[in-house]
């Protein structure tokens, strides 16, 4: 076989079978993208990325909100269980030192949002750490309510005589325009309900 001439995209090849000689034109296959195909592919990819990135950010923030709220609900439940197990006062801590009060249990809270502190005789000791996921872009809307659980496992606002009913915490983000608040509510000192709302996040 002998290549006789070369043109753009075509080769002439001489084939010999016995005494017969024939010239066959063979078109070479060109592989790859043309510039137009490449530009169209890049344009489609760019549109898909522009659609996907905001949705992915919203999903990520929503998951962070949910995880942080679940951590805080877990801390409230830990405080309740420890109070029954120890038959002693256990406090779910506020982010505000004034809300925690200055008695030994409240003073041990300091400003550790969501920490759990238990009384062991006359000494306050930590049982659970604060909510570590509460960082930018997440923030509190208002202050976390300090809840003190007695030996029966009922939560009271500090200084109150009846079990607490109301908002415990509102965690939000300004990175989302809707469903950007997660609220933790307590009913009758024991029932925890979380709700999702929309609104301005300070």
Secondary structure, DSSP 8 states (H G I E B T S, - for coil): -EEEEEETTEEEEEEEETTEEEEEEEE----S--HHHHHHHHHHHHHHHHHHHHHHHHHHHHHHHHHHHHHHHHHHHHHHHHHHHHTS-EEE--SSHHHH-SSHHHHHHTT-TT-EEEEETTEEEEEE---TT--TTEEESS----EEE-TTS-EEETT-SSB--EEEEEEEETT-SSS-EEEEEEETTTEEEEEEE-----
